[in-house]
Amino acid sequence: MIEIMTFIVVNEQKIDLADALHWATVSDPHSFVEATVERAVLHQYADNQGLSVNADEVQNESDRLRVALDLADPKETERWLKGQGLSKKTFAQACAYSALRNKVRAHISDDAMERYYTQNENQFIDIDLYVIRMRNGRKLSKLAERIRDGEENFHLAAMDHSEDLETAPSGGYVGRMRRDEVPEDLEVGIFSVDPGDIIGPIGDQTGSLLLLVKRWQLLALDDIQEEVRDIVFGELIADLTKVAVVSLRITQQV
């Protein structure tokens, strides 16, 4: 009988195809090879940091995944595994990887998160944005002058004149937005003004826009700690993957 053994070598560590398939059981967001490399470097990083998972942690992750998959009891779990063509051992190994991933993520230090947050503060600013939209740019320019001169209130003007049917009833309120949610062509203008400043009119495909930045706030690290942890963890795995020495190597054993 011919058995396929080594599937890929990552940083001189041989990864069996069976292990790669076990890791991929729960989810596989990338191509199989890319995902296997990411999982291999995570295991190697965990070993270097002295991180491992015990049976209780694997069981807890198994319980969490079964809840997420709406598998209420062992019989339902067995039916699901059979339907997926998986064994209990394969599922347990996938849970072990998932638990290890969570432990590495939790191991991200407060200093690393503080450093990322400080160096990327612009990423964590949000604003309250309001808009007046009109097809006639000349009329909107005159309206903008009256608002800037204090002759009209922006929000009342939005209710009376804006042709944006979604935002006009609420005084032009677009919503609370993070920097990465703002259209790229508006980002620089919006994030370079002070709260209360009016931007525009700015032409777009449907006419012209007048924008009001009402609130501009840097979110506190304590309020977005888990988000920052996810980012730093993702960058860690990406950096490890980027420098990994990888070669595909299919070997066979009779």
PyRosetta script that sets phi, psi and omega in degrees:
from pyrosetta import init, pose_from_sequence

init()
pose = pose_from_sequence("MIEIMTFIVVNEQKIDLADALHWATVSDPHSFVEATVERAVLHQYADNQGLSVNADEVQNESDRLRVALDLADPKETERWLKGQGLSKKTFAQACAYSALRNKVRAHISDDAMERYYTQNENQFIDIDLYVIRMRNGRKLSKLAERIRDGEENFHLAAMDHSEDLETAPSGGYVGRMRRDEVPEDLEVGIFSVDPGDIIGPIGDQTGSLLLLVKRWQLLALDDIQEEVRDIVFGELIADLTKVAVVSLRITQQV")
pose.set_psi(1, 135.9)
pose.set_omega(1, 178.3)
pose.set_phi(2, -97.9)
pose.set_psi(2, 126.8)
pose.set_omega(2, -179.2)
pose.set_phi(3, -118.8)
pose.set_psi(3, 127.2)
pose.set_omega(3, 176.6)
pose.set_phi(4, -76.6)
pose.set_psi(4, 128.1)
pose.set_omega(4, -176.1)
pose.set_phi(5, -107.4)
pose.set_psi(5, -84.2)
pose.set_omega(5, -174.2)
pose.set_phi(6, -81.3)
pose.set_psi(6, 128.8)
pose.set_omega(6, -180.0)
pose.set_phi(7, -100.1)
pose.set_psi(7, -41.5)
pose.set_omega(7, -175.0)
pose.set_phi(8, -153.5)
pose.set_psi(8, 150.3)
pose.set_omega(8, 176.9)
pose.set_phi(9, -116.2)
pose.set_psi(9, 123.1)
pose.set_omega(9, -178.9)
pose.set_phi(10, -122.4)
pose.set_psi(10, 116.5)
pose.set_omega(10, -178.0)
pose.set_phi(11, 51.8)
pose.set_psi(11, 45.1)
pose.set_omega(11, 176.6)
pose.set_phi(12, 71.2)
pose.set_psi(12, 3.8)
pose.set_omega(12, 176.4)
pose.set_phi(13, -97.4)
pose.set_psi(13, 125.5)
pose.set_omega(13, 179.2)
pose.set_phi(14, -79.3)
pose.set_psi(14, 131.0)
pose.set_omega(14, 178.5)
pose.set_phi(15, -111.6)
pose.set_psi(15, 118.6)
pose.set_omega(15, 177.9)
pose.set_phi(16, -71.1)
pose.set_psi(16, 148.1)
pose.set_omega(16, 176.9)
pose.set_phi(17, -58.6)
pose.set_psi(17, -38.3)
pose.set_omega(17, -179.6)
pose.set_phi(18, -60.9)
pose.set_psi(18, -43.2)
pose.set_omega(18, 178.5)
pose.set_phi(19, -63.9)
pose.set_psi(19, -43.4)
pose.set_omega(19, 179.9)
pose.set_phi(20, -59.9)
pose.set_psi(20, -40.3)
pose.set_omega(20, 179.3)
pose.set_phi(21, -69.0)
pose.set_psi(21, -37.6)
pose.set_omega(21, 177.6)
pose.set_phi(22, -62.4)
pose.set_psi(22, -44.6)
pose.set_omega(22, 179.9)
pose.set_phi(23, -61.2)
pose.set_psi(23, -32.3)
pose.set_omega(23, -174.3)
pose.set_phi(24, -84.0)
pose.set_psi(24, 1.8)
pose.set_omega(24, -171.9)
pose.set_phi(25, -63.1)
pose.set_psi(25, -46.3)
pose.set_omega(25, -171.5)
pose.set_phi(26, -77.7)
pose.set_psi(26, -47.4)
pose.set_omega(26, 179.6)
pose.set_phi(27, -157.8)
pose.set_psi(27, 153.5)
pose.set_omega(27, -178.1)
pose.set_phi(28, -148.4)
pose.set_psi(28, 83.4)
pose.set_omega(28, -173.7)
pose.set_phi(29, -73.1)
pose.set_psi(29, -21.1)
pose.set_omega(29, -177.8)
pose.set_phi(30, -112.4)
pose.set_psi(30, -176.4)
pose.set_omega(30, 173.3)
pose.set_phi(31, -63.6)
pose.set_psi(31, 157.0)
pose.set_omega(31, -173.5)
pose.set_phi(32, -59.2)
pose.set_psi(32, -43.5)
pose.set_omega(32, -179.1)
pose.set_phi(33, -65.8)
pose.set_psi(33, -47.8)
pose.set_omega(33, 179.8)
pose.set_phi(34, -59.7)
pose.set_psi(34, -44.2)
pose.set_omega(34, -179.4)
pose.set_phi(35, -65.0)
pose.set_psi(35, -37.8)
pose.set_omega(35, 179.0)
pose.set_phi(36, -64.6)
pose.set_psi(36, -41.4)
pose.set_omega(36, 177.7)
pose.set_phi(37, -61.8)
pose.set_psi(37, -44.7)
pose.set_omega(37, 179.0)
pose.set_phi(38, -59.5)
pose.set_psi(38, -42.9)
pose.set_omega(38, -178.3)
pose.set_phi(39, -69.9)
pose.set_psi(39, -35.3)
pose.set_omega(39, 178.8)
pose.set_phi(40, -66.2)
pose.set_psi(40, -45.4)
pose.set_omega(40, -178.6)
pose.set_phi(41, -68.7)
pose.set_psi(41, -29.2)
pose.set_omega(41, 175.7)
pose.set_phi(42, -65.1)
pose.set_psi(42, -44.2)
pose.set_omega(42, 177.1)
pose.set_phi(43, -60.7)
pose.set_psi(43, -43.6)
pose.set_omega(43, -179.3)
pose.set_phi(44, -65.2)
pose.set_psi(44, -41.4)
pose.set_omega(44, 177.9)
pose.set_phi(45, -63.2)
pose.set_psi(45, -43.2)
pose.set_omega(45, 179.1)
pose.set_phi(46, -60.8)
pose.set_psi(46, -42.6)
pose.set_omega(46, 178.2)
pose.set_phi(47, -60.9)
pose.set_psi(47, -44.3)
pose.set_omega(47, -179.3)
pose.set_phi(48, -63.9)
pose.set_psi(48, -30.1)
pose.set_omega(48, -179.2)
pose.set_phi(49, -91.0)
pose.set_psi(49, -1.1)
pose.set_omega(49, -178.6)
pose.set_phi(50, 72.1)
pose.set_psi(50, 29.1)
pose.set_omega(50, -178.4)
pose.set_phi(51, -101.4)
pose.set_psi(51, 136.0)
pose.set_omega(51, 176.5)
pose.set_phi(52, -152.4)
pose.set_psi(52, 171.4)
pose.set_omega(52, 179.4)
pose.set_phi(53, -120.8)
pose.set_psi(53, 147.4)
pose.set_omega(53, 178.6)
pose.set_phi(54, -102.6)
pose.set_psi(54, 178.3)
pose.set_omega(54, -175.4)
pose.set_phi(55, -61.6)
pose.set_psi(55, -38.6)
pose.set_omega(55, -179.9)
pose.set_phi(56, -64.8)
pose.set_psi(56, -39.4)
pose.set_omega(56, 179.7)
pose.set_phi(57, -67.4)
pose.set_psi(57, -38.7)
pose.set_omega(57, 177.0)
pose.set_phi(58, -65.7)
pose.set_psi(58, -41.1)
pose.set_omega(58, 178.6)
pose.set_phi(59, -64.2)
pose.set_psi(59, -41.7)
pose.set_omega(59, 177.7)
pose.set_phi(60, -60.9)
pose.set_psi(60, -39.3)
pose.set_omega(60, 179.0)
pose.set_phi(61, -69.6)
pose.set_psi(61, -36.7)
pose.set_omega(61, 176.3)
pose.set_phi(62, -61.8)
pose.set_psi(62, -43.7)
pose.set_omega(62, 179.5)
pose.set_phi(63, -63.4)
pose.set_psi(63, -40.9)
pose.set_omega(63, -179.3)
pose.set_phi(64, -64.1)
pose.set_psi(64, -43.2)
pose.set_omega(64, -179.2)
pose.set_phi(65, -67.3)
pose.set_psi(65, -37.2)
pose.set_omega(65, 178.6)
pose.set_phi(66, -65.7)
pose.set_psi(66, -37.1)
pose.set_omega(66, 175.5)
pose.set_phi(67, -64.8)
pose.set_psi(67, -43.5)
pose.set_omega(67, 179.9)
pose.set_phi(68, -62.9)
pose.set_psi(68, -33.2)
pose.set_omega(68, 179.5)
pose.set_phi(69, -89.4)
pose.set_psi(69, 3.2)
pose.set_omega(69, 178.9)
pose.set_phi(70, 60.4)
pose.set_psi(70, 43.3)
pose.set_omega(70, 176.9)
pose.set_phi(71, -105.6)
pose.set_psi(71, 96.6)
pose.set_omega(71, -168.3)
pose.set_phi(72, -76.6)
pose.set_psi(72, -30.7)
pose.set_omega(72, -176.4)
pose.set_phi(73, -139.7)
pose.set_psi(73, 167.4)
pose.set_omega(73, -176.8)
pose.set_phi(74, -57.1)
pose.set_psi(74, -36.6)
pose.set_omega(74, -179.5)
pose.set_phi(75, -66.0)
pose.set_psi(75, -41.5)
pose.set_omega(75, 177.0)
pose.set_phi(76, -63.4)
pose.set_psi(76, -38.7)
pose.set_omega(76, 178.7)
pose.set_phi(77, -62.9)
pose.set_psi(77, -44.0)
pose.set_omega(77, 179.0)
pose.set_phi(78, -61.5)
pose.set_psi(78, -41.1)
pose.set_omega(78, 178.8)
pose.set_phi(79, -65.0)
pose.set_psi(79, -40.7)
pose.set_omega(79, 179.6)
pose.set_phi(80, -64.8)
pose.set_psi(80, -44.7)
pose.set_omega(80, 179.1)
pose.set_phi(81, -60.4)
pose.set_psi(81, -43.0)
pose.set_omega(81, 179.4)
pose.set_phi(82, -63.6)
pose.set_psi(82, -41.1)
pose.set_omega(82, 178.6)
pose.set_phi(83, -64.9)
pose.set_psi(83, -28.7)
pose.set_omega(83, 179.0)
pose.set_phi(84, -90.2)
pose.set_psi(84, -4.6)
pose.set_omega(84, -178.1)
pose.set_phi(85, 72.4)
pose.set_psi(85, 31.3)
pose.set_omega(85, -176.2)
pose.set_phi(86, -114.0)
pose.set_psi(86, 149.5)
pose.set_omega(86, 173.9)
pose.set_phi(87, -96.7)
pose.set_psi(87, 164.6)
pose.set_omega(87, 176.4)
pose.set_phi(88, -61.5)
pose.set_psi(88, -36.6)
pose.set_omega(88, 179.9)
pose.set_phi(89, -64.2)
pose.set_psi(89, -43.6)
pose.set_omega(89, 179.3)
pose.set_phi(90, -61.9)
pose.set_psi(90, -44.3)
pose.set_omega(90, 179.4)
pose.set_phi(91, -63.6)
pose.set_psi(91, -40.7)
pose.set_omega(91, 179.9)
pose.set_phi(92, -63.6)
pose.set_psi(92, -39.1)
pose.set_omega(92, 179.2)
pose.set_phi(93, -68.6)
pose.set_psi(93, -36.0)
pose.set_omega(93, 175.7)
pose.set_phi(94, -65.1)
pose.set_psi(94, -40.1)
pose.set_omega(94, 177.8)
pose.set_phi(95, -65.2)
pose.set_psi(95, -36.3)
pose.set_omega(95, 178.7)
pose.set_phi(96, -62.8)
pose.set_psi(96, -42.4)
pose.set_omega(96, 177.2)
pose.set_phi(97, -63.9)
pose.set_psi(97, -45.4)
pose.set_omega(97, -178.8)
pose.set_phi(98, -61.2)
pose.set_psi(98, -40.5)
pose.set_omega(98, 178.2)
pose.set_phi(99, -65.7)
pose.set_psi(99, -39.1)
pose.set_omega(99, 178.1)
pose.set_phi(100, -65.9)
pose.set_psi(100, -40.3)
pose.set_omega(100, 177.1)
pose.set_phi(101, -59.2)
pose.set_psi(101, -44.9)
pose.set_omega(101, 179.3)
pose.set_phi(102, -62.9)
pose.set_psi(102, -36.4)
pose.set_omega(102, -179.7)
pose.set_phi(103, -69.2)
pose.set_psi(103, -40.8)
pose.set_omega(103, 177.5)
pose.set_phi(104, -63.0)
pose.set_psi(104, -42.8)
pose.set_omega(104, 177.8)
pose.set_phi(105, -59.7)
pose.set_psi(105, -44.6)
pose.set_omega(105, -179.0)
pose.set_phi(106, -67.6)
pose.set_psi(106, -20.4)
pose.set_omega(106, -177.5)
pose.set_phi(107, -79.4)
pose.set_psi(107, -10.4)
pose.set_omega(107, 177.4)
pose.set_phi(108, -56.7)
pose.set_psi(108, 127.8)
pose.set_omega(108, -172.7)
pose.set_phi(109, -77.6)
pose.set_psi(109, 155.8)
pose.set_omega(109, 174.8)
pose.set_phi(110, -60.2)
pose.set_psi(110, -36.2)
pose.set_omega(110, 179.7)
pose.set_phi(111, -63.5)
pose.set_psi(111, -41.1)
pose.set_omega(111, 179.7)
pose.set_phi(112, -64.4)
pose.set_psi(112, -40.6)
pose.set_omega(112, 179.0)
pose.set_phi(113, -68.8)
pose.set_psi(113, -41.2)
pose.set_omega(113, 178.3)
pose.set_phi(114, -62.5)
pose.set_psi(114, -40.7)
pose.set_omega(114, -179.9)
pose.set_phi(115, -64.3)
pose.set_psi(115, -45.9)
pose.set_omega(115, 179.4)
pose.set_phi(116, -63.5)
pose.set_psi(116, -44.9)
pose.set_omega(116, -179.2)
pose.set_phi(117, -59.2)
pose.set_psi(117, -45.3)
pose.set_omega(117, -178.5)
pose.set_phi(118, -65.1)
pose.set_psi(118, -39.3)
pose.set_omega(118, -177.5)
pose.set_phi(119, -78.9)
pose.set_psi(119, -13.4)
pose.set_omega(119, -175.4)
pose.set_phi(120, -132.7)
pose.set_psi(120, 40.1)
pose.set_omega(120, -176.0)
pose.set_phi(121, -57.3)
pose.set_psi(121, -35.7)
pose.set_omega(121, -178.4)
pose.set_phi(122, -59.2)
pose.set_psi(122, -24.9)
pose.set_omega(122, -179.4)
pose.set_phi(123, -71.0)
pose.set_psi(123, -17.5)
pose.set_omega(123, -172.6)
pose.set_phi(124, -118.1)
pose.set_psi(124, 29.6)
pose.set_omega(124, 174.7)
pose.set_phi(125, -98.8)
pose.set_psi(125, 135.9)
pose.set_omega(125, 170.7)
pose.set_phi(126, -126.6)
pose.set_psi(126, 160.6)
pose.set_omega(126, -174.5)
pose.set_phi(127, -137.8)
pose.set_psi(127, 158.2)
pose.set_omega(127, 166.0)
pose.set_phi(128, -101.1)
pose.set_psi(128, 120.1)
pose.set_omega(128, -173.4)
pose.set_phi(129, -114.7)
pose.set_psi(129, 136.5)
pose.set_omega(129, 178.4)
pose.set_phi(130, -124.1)
pose.set_psi(130, 152.7)
pose.set_omega(130, -176.7)
pose.set_phi(131, -142.1)
pose.set_psi(131, 145.6)
pose.set_omega(131, 164.3)
pose.set_phi(132, -119.0)
pose.set_psi(132, 124.6)
pose.set_omega(132, -177.8)
pose.set_phi(133, -117.7)
pose.set_psi(133, 129.4)
pose.set_omega(133, 177.1)
pose.set_phi(134, -141.6)
pose.set_psi(134, 144.4)
pose.set_omega(134, 177.1)
pose.set_phi(135, -71.9)
pose.set_psi(135, -33.8)
pose.set_omega(135, -178.7)
pose.set_phi(136, -86.9)
pose.set_psi(136, 102.3)
pose.set_omega(136, -176.8)
pose.set_phi(137, -65.1)
pose.set_psi(137, -32.5)
pose.set_omega(137, -179.4)
pose.set_phi(138, -67.5)
pose.set_psi(138, -43.2)
pose.set_omega(138, 178.2)
pose.set_phi(139, -63.4)
pose.set_psi(139, -38.8)
pose.set_omega(139, 179.8)
pose.set_phi(140, -67.8)
pose.set_psi(140, -35.5)
pose.set_omega(140, 177.5)
pose.set_phi(141, -62.6)
pose.set_psi(141, -41.2)
pose.set_omega(141, 178.5)
pose.set_phi(142, -67.0)
pose.set_psi(142, -38.9)
pose.set_omega(142, 177.1)
pose.set_phi(143, -63.6)
pose.set_psi(143, -40.5)
pose.set_omega(143, 179.2)
pose.set_phi(144, -61.3)
pose.set_psi(144, -40.1)
pose.set_omega(144, 178.4)
pose.set_phi(145, -62.3)
pose.set_psi(145, -42.2)
pose.set_omega(145, -179.3)
pose.set_phi(146, -66.8)
pose.set_psi(146, -36.8)
pose.set_omega(146, 178.5)
pose.set_phi(147, -67.2)
pose.set_psi(147, -44.1)
pose.set_omega(147, -179.4)
pose.set_phi(148, -66.5)
pose.set_psi(148, -30.6)
pose.set_omega(148, 178.7)
pose.set_phi(149, -82.0)
pose.set_psi(149, -2.6)
pose.set_omega(149, 179.2)
pose.set_phi(150, 82.2)
pose.set_psi(150, 10.2)
pose.set_omega(150, -179.0)
pose.set_phi(151, -81.3)
pose.set_psi(151, -22.9)
pose.set_omega(151, 177.7)
pose.set_phi(152, -136.1)
pose.set_psi(152, 151.8)
pose.set_omega(152, 175.9)
pose.set_phi(153, -90.5)
pose.set_psi(153, 132.7)
pose.set_omega(153, -175.8)
pose.set_phi(154, -55.4)
pose.set_psi(154, -46.2)
pose.set_omega(154, -173.3)
pose.set_phi(155, -69.7)
pose.set_psi(155, -40.1)
pose.set_omega(155, 176.9)
pose.set_phi(156, -67.6)
pose.set_psi(156, -37.8)
pose.set_omega(156, 177.7)
pose.set_phi(157, -63.5)
pose.set_psi(157, -38.4)
pose.set_omega(157, 177.7)
pose.set_phi(158, -62.3)
pose.set_psi(158, -42.6)
pose.set_omega(158, -179.4)
pose.set_phi(159, -66.3)
pose.set_psi(159, -34.7)
pose.set_omega(159, -176.1)
pose.set_phi(160, -86.4)
pose.set_psi(160, -33.8)
pose.set_omega(160, -167.9)
pose.set_phi(161, -120.2)
pose.set_psi(161, -22.0)
pose.set_omega(161, -174.5)
pose.set_phi(162, -67.0)
pose.set_psi(162, 139.4)
pose.set_omega(162, 178.4)
pose.set_phi(163, -97.2)
pose.set_psi(163, 9.6)
pose.set_omega(163, 174.8)
pose.set_phi(164, -88.4)
pose.set_psi(164, 102.5)
pose.set_omega(164, -172.4)
pose.set_phi(165, -67.2)
pose.set_psi(165, -22.4)
pose.set_omega(165, -179.4)
pose.set_phi(166, -78.7)
pose.set_psi(166, -38.2)
pose.set_omega(166, -173.1)
pose.set_phi(167, -100.5)
pose.set_psi(167, -23.4)
pose.set_omega(167, -176.1)
pose.set_phi(168, -57.1)
pose.set_psi(168, -44.1)
pose.set_omega(168, -178.3)
pose.set_phi(169, -61.5)
pose.set_psi(169, -23.5)
pose.set_omega(169, -179.7)
pose.set_phi(170, -104.7)
pose.set_psi(170, 30.1)
pose.set_omega(170, 177.1)
pose.set_phi(171, 70.7)
pose.set_psi(171, 23.6)
pose.set_omega(171, 177.9)
pose.set_phi(172, 90.7)
pose.set_psi(172, 7.3)
pose.set_omega(172, -173.2)
pose.set_phi(173, -69.3)
pose.set_psi(173, 118.4)
pose.set_omega(173, 176.9)
pose.set_phi(174, -85.5)
pose.set_psi(174, -41.0)
pose.set_omega(174, 179.3)
pose.set_phi(175, 141.2)
pose.set_psi(175, 175.7)
pose.set_omega(175, 174.6)
pose.set_phi(176, -87.4)
pose.set_psi(176, 124.7)
pose.set_omega(176, -170.0)
pose.set_phi(177, -130.0)
pose.set_psi(177, 144.8)
pose.set_omega(177, 171.5)
pose.set_phi(178, -93.0)
pose.set_psi(178, 162.7)
pose.set_omega(178, -174.9)
pose.set_phi(179, -55.7)
pose.set_psi(179, -41.2)
pose.set_omega(179, -177.1)
pose.set_phi(180, -74.9)
pose.set_psi(180, -4.6)
pose.set_omega(180, 177.3)
pose.set_phi(181, -96.0)
pose.set_psi(181, -13.2)
pose.set_omega(181, -177.8)
pose.set_phi(182, -80.8)
pose.set_psi(182, 135.5)
pose.set_omega(182, 176.8)
pose.set_phi(183, -52.0)
pose.set_psi(183, 138.1)
pose.set_omega(183, -172.6)
pose.set_phi(184, -56.5)
pose.set_psi(184, -37.3)
pose.set_omega(184, -177.2)
pose.set_phi(185, -73.5)
pose.set_psi(185, -12.6)
pose.set_omega(185, 179.1)
pose.set_phi(186, -106.2)
pose.set_psi(186, -12.5)
pose.set_omega(186, -170.4)
pose.set_phi(187, -58.4)
pose.set_psi(187, -50.3)
pose.set_omega(187, -175.8)
pose.set_phi(188, -60.9)
pose.set_psi(188, -46.4)
pose.set_omega(188, -179.0)
pose.set_phi(189, -63.1)
pose.set_psi(189, -43.2)
pose.set_omega(189, -176.1)
pose.set_phi(190, -67.6)
pose.set_psi(190, -41.0)
pose.set_omega(190, -174.9)
pose.set_phi(191, -92.4)
pose.set_psi(191, 10.8)
pose.set_omega(191, 175.6)
pose.set_phi(192, -111.5)
pose.set_psi(192, 5.9)
pose.set_omega(192, -179.1)
pose.set_phi(193, -112.8)
pose.set_psi(193, 167.5)
pose.set_omega(193, 178.1)
pose.set_phi(194, -92.8)
pose.set_psi(194, 157.0)
pose.set_omega(194, 176.2)
pose.set_phi(195, -55.0)
pose.set_psi(195, 133.9)
pose.set_omega(195, -178.5)
pose.set_phi(196, 96.8)
pose.set_psi(196, -11.1)
pose.set_omega(196, 179.4)
pose.set_phi(197, -77.1)
pose.set_psi(197, 148.7)
pose.set_omega(197, 178.5)
pose.set_phi(198, -108.4)
pose.set_psi(198, 136.8)
pose.set_omega(198, -178.4)
pose.set_phi(199, -116.6)
pose.set_psi(199, 131.3)
pose.set_omega(199, 174.2)
pose.set_phi(200, 112.9)
pose.set_psi(200, -169.1)
pose.set_omega(200, 9.0)
pose.set_phi(201, -67.7)
pose.set_psi(201, 147.1)
pose.set_omega(201, 177.7)
pose.set_phi(202, -120.8)
pose.set_psi(202, 127.7)
pose.set_omega(202, -179.4)
pose.set_phi(203, -76.3)
pose.set_psi(203, 143.3)
pose.set_omega(203, 170.3)
pose.set_phi(204, -140.7)
pose.set_psi(204, -170.1)
pose.set_omega(204, -172.9)
pose.set_phi(205, -66.6)
pose.set_psi(205, -23.5)
pose.set_omega(205, -176.1)
pose.set_phi(206, -107.9)
pose.set_psi(206, 5.4)
pose.set_omega(206, -179.4)
pose.set_phi(207, 142.3)
pose.set_psi(207, -127.4)
pose.set_omega(207, -178.2)
pose.set_phi(208, -136.0)
pose.set_psi(208, 153.5)
pose.set_omega(208, -178.3)
pose.set_phi(209, -122.8)
pose.set_psi(209, 142.4)
pose.set_omega(209, 168.6)
pose.set_phi(210, -119.9)
pose.set_psi(210, 124.3)
pose.set_omega(210, -172.9)
pose.set_phi(211, -115.3)
pose.set_psi(211, 143.3)
pose.set_omega(211, 175.3)
pose.set_phi(212, -124.6)
pose.set_psi(212, 122.6)
pose.set_omega(212, 174.7)
pose.set_phi(213, -94.8)
pose.set_psi(213, 107.5)
pose.set_omega(213, -171.3)
pose.set_phi(214, -88.5)
pose.set_psi(214, -38.0)
pose.set_omega(214, -176.2)
pose.set_phi(215, -139.7)
pose.set_psi(215, 138.1)
pose.set_omega(215, -176.3)
pose.set_phi(216, -135.9)
pose.set_psi(216, 113.4)
pose.set_omega(216, -171.1)
pose.set_phi(217, -139.8)
pose.set_psi(217, 133.0)
pose.set_omega(217, 171.6)
pose.set_phi(218, -84.6)
pose.set_psi(218, 119.2)
pose.set_omega(218, -178.7)
pose.set_phi(219, -68.5)
pose.set_psi(219, 138.9)
pose.set_omega(219, 179.2)
pose.set_phi(220, -71.0)
pose.set_psi(220, 142.7)
pose.set_omega(220, -179.7)
pose.set_phi(221, -57.6)
pose.set_psi(221, -37.6)
pose.set_omega(221, -179.6)
pose.set_phi(222, -60.2)
pose.set_psi(222, -28.7)
pose.set_omega(222, -177.1)
pose.set_phi(223, -84.1)
pose.set_psi(223, -17.3)
pose.set_omega(223, -176.2)
pose.set_phi(224, -127.8)
pose.set_psi(224, 25.8)
pose.set_omega(224, -173.6)
pose.set_phi(225, -57.7)
pose.set_psi(225, -45.0)
pose.set_omega(225, -177.7)
pose.set_phi(226, -68.9)
pose.set_psi(226, -34.0)
pose.set_omega(226, 175.9)
pose.set_phi(227, -63.6)
pose.set_psi(227, -45.3)
pose.set_omega(227, 179.1)
pose.set_phi(228, -65.7)
pose.set_psi(228, -38.6)
pose.set_omega(228, 177.9)
pose.set_phi(229, -59.7)
pose.set_psi(229, -43.3)
pose.set_omega(229, 178.2)
pose.set_phi(230, -60.2)
pose.set_psi(230, -42.0)
pose.set_omega(230, -178.7)
pose.set_phi(231, -65.5)
pose.set_psi(231, -47.3)
pose.set_omega(231, -178.5)
pose.set_phi(232, -64.6)
pose.set_psi(232, -40.6)
pose.set_omega(232, 177.1)
pose.set_phi(233, -62.0)
pose.set_psi(233, -45.5)
pose.set_omega(233, 179.3)
pose.set_phi(234, -60.6)
pose.set_psi(234, -39.6)
pose.set_omega(234, 178.9)
pose.set_phi(235, -68.5)
pose.set_psi(235, -36.4)
pose.set_omega(235, 177.8)
pose.set_phi(236, -60.1)
pose.set_psi(236, -49.8)
pose.set_omega(236, -179.0)
pose.set_phi(237, -65.5)
pose.set_psi(237, -39.3)
pose.set_omega(237, 179.2)
pose.set_phi(238, -63.1)
pose.set_psi(238, -41.8)
pose.set_omega(238, 179.5)
pose.set_phi(239, -66.0)
pose.set_psi(239, -42.3)
pose.set_omega(239, 178.6)
pose.set_phi(240, -64.0)
pose.set_psi(240, -39.1)
pose.set_omega(240, 179.9)
pose.set_phi(241, -67.6)
pose.set_psi(241, -38.1)
pose.set_omega(241, -176.5)
pose.set_phi(242, -62.7)
pose.set_psi(242, -36.7)
pose.set_omega(242, -175.9)
pose.set_phi(243, -97.4)
pose.set_psi(243, 0.1)
pose.set_omega(243, -179.1)
pose.set_phi(244, -67.8)
pose.set_psi(244, 141.7)
pose.set_omega(244, 174.9)
pose.set_phi(245, -93.6)
pose.set_psi(245, 114.8)
pose.set_omega(245, -170.7)
pose.set_phi(246, -123.4)
pose.set_psi(246, 137.2)
pose.set_omega(246, 172.4)
pose.set_phi(247, -144.9)
pose.set_psi(247, 137.3)
pose.set_omega(247, 174.1)
pose.set_phi(248, -81.3)
pose.set_psi(248, 131.6)
pose.set_omega(248, -177.2)
pose.set_phi(249, -149.2)
pose.set_psi(249, 100.5)
pose.set_omega(249, 177.8)
pose.set_phi(250, -90.1)
pose.set_psi(250, 114.6)
pose.set_omega(250, 175.0)
pose.set_phi(251, -114.5)
pose.set_psi(251, 153.3)
pose.set_omega(251, -177.5)
pose.set_phi(252, -125.2)
pose.set_psi(252, 146.6)
pose.set_omega(252, 175.6)
pose.set_phi(253, -127.6)
pose.set_psi(253, 130.1)
pose.set_omega(253, -179.2)
pose.set_phi(254, -84.5)
pose.dump_pdb("model.pdb")
